[in-house]
Amino acid sequence: MILATLRAIHARLQALRITLKALRTRQIVIPATLKELRAILRAINARLRALCVTLIALRARQIVIPATLKELRAILRAIYARLRALCVTLKALRARQIVIPATLKELRATLRAINARQKAGRTGIFIYSGKYVAVQASIGLLHIPVKPPSDSDFKTARHSGRKAAAFSNPKLAIDSDTITPVVNDGFWKWRIDANDPLR
């Protein structure tokens, strides 16, 4: 039973990895589901740590007793349930064509950045080459920009109209007037105007 559960967990993790890689290439983020995903990942991590501690204790004693097996089985069931919930979340994200960060470290950094920008006010998160860059937005509330497949590239800009350096290179920056915010399913996406010479 335990071996079958472990195999099921491994299969789900493999499927999750493939899904995350496929989603990551589309470079889209929505914070509402990130909070839920973060909680699920933390719970899975806690369960896996507990499982490791149990397995280390078993190996040190070189004994397996029914009480410990029962506890181990409960942990594995909880992990399996969390993975199923995570798969449901990922399917919902994929149906809405939304991408989430592939690693927990990147996810935490993104959430911290979003939280900081919300406190700061008129600021948004911009995706450039798969990285998240803070930029001044022309709207008061924080919105997450969505990169449409038709656009070839994005660059950072400030609302004041001054050119902002993209990764410390002023030549890669563009004026914010050439970027247009467009509402899409309740979120904002950024579109570079066709007359932008740097597009």
N, C-alpha and C positions, 0 to 999 in steps of 0.2 A: 504494500500500500504506500509506504513512504517513498520507495523507489519510483513508483508510478507518479506520485505527486511531484517529486523533484523533476522528473522528465517533463511533466506538464508545465511546471514553472520555467524550465529551461526553454521549452518551445515557445512560450509566451514572450519571454525576454528576447529571443531571437526575432520573433515577429515584430515586437516593439522596436527593436533596433532598426530593422528594415523600414518600418513605417516612419520613424524619426528621421532617418537619412533621406527618405523620399520627400518628407514634409519640409525638411530644412532647406532643400534646394529652392523652395519657393519663397523663402525669406519673408514670412508674414507672422505677425505677433498680435494677439489680443489679450489684454491683461485680465479680463474677467475670468477666463478659464485657467490662467496661469496660477492664480491663488489656489484654486481647487486642485490643480495638478501638483503644486508644491506640497500640499498637505498629504496627498496620496503617496508621493515619492518619499516623503519623510516617514510615513507609516511603514512603507515597504522596507526602508532602510533600517528602521528600528526592529522590525521583525527579523530581518536577515541577521542583524547583529545578535539578537537573542538566540537565533538558531545556531550561529557560530559558537557562542558561549556554551550552549548545551552540547554541541558536538565535541568541543574541546574537552569539556568535563567527562564526557563518555569515553573519549579516547584515552584520557589520563588514567581513568579507572579500569579501562579495558573490560568493562562490564556493561551490559544492557539490561535494565529492569523494566517491567511493565509500566510503572509509574512514570518513568522518564520518557518512555516511548509514547505514552498517552499525551504528555506535555508537548513533545516534539511534533506529534501528529496535529495537535491543536494549532501550533505555530505555523506549520506548513499550510494548514487549511486557511488560516488568516492571511498568509502571504498570497495564496492562490486567489482568495476573494478580492484582495486589493488589486492584483494584476488584472482580474476580470473587470473591475471598476475602471482601471486605467485604460484598458482596451476600449471600453465603451466611450470614455472621454475622447480618446484619440480618433475613434470612428466618427464622433460628432464633429471634431475639429476638421477631419479630412473632408467630411461632407460639406462643410462651409468653406473649404479651401483655405484653411488657416494653418500656419506653421508655428511650432513651438521650439524653443531652444533644445538642442540635443542632449546637453549635459546639465546636471543639477547645479554645478558651479556657475555655468553660464546663465541658468535660469535665475539663480539667486542674485547675480550681478544685475540682471535685467530688472528684477523686481525692486532692488534697492534704487536703481536709477530712476525707475518710474515713480517711486515714492518720493524721492528727492525732487523730481521735476514737478510733482503735484504740489508740494509745499512751496516751491519757487514761483508757481503761477504760470505765466504765459510761456510755456515751454513744451516741446514735443520730443519724441524719440524718433530718430531717423535711422534707417537701415542703409548701410553702405558696405558693399563687399562682405555681407554676412555679419557685420559688426553694428553695434548700436551707438549712435552718436547723438548727443543732445544738441538741439537747435532751438532758436527762438521761433515761435509760431505766431501767425497773424490772428490767432483765436485765443480767447481767454482760458478755456479749459484744456486739459491735457487730452490729446487724441493720439492714437497709435497709427502711424502711416502704413499703408499697405502697398506693397510693390506689385503693380499689375504686370503680367507676363509680357505685355506689348512694349513696355518701356525698357530701354536698353540699359539705363544706368541712373543712379541718383547721386547727388552731391549735397553737401551741407550749405546752409545759407542762413543769414540773420534777417529778422523782420525789418530792421531799420533800413535795409537796402544796401548796407555795406557788404562787401564780399568777405566771406569767412573761409579761412584755410581749411581744406579737407585733408586731414592727416598731415598738418603742418606744411602743406603745399598750397600757397595762394592761387597758383595757376589752375588747380583742380576745383576751386570754389566757383560758385555762380551767384548771381544776384537773386534775392528772394522774390523779386517781382516776376521772375520767369517761372516760378513754381505756383501751381494752382491747387488749392485744397478742394477735394471733391467728396461729397458724402456717398458712402457705399455701405448699405446694410447697417446704418447707425454709427459707423466709424468713418474716420477721415483717411483718405489716401492722398498722396502727393503726386501730381503729374507735372512733368517738365514741359513747358510750352514749346510748340514746334519752332518758334522763332529764336529759341535759345541757341546761340552759336556754338556752345560747348556740348550740346547734346550729342 
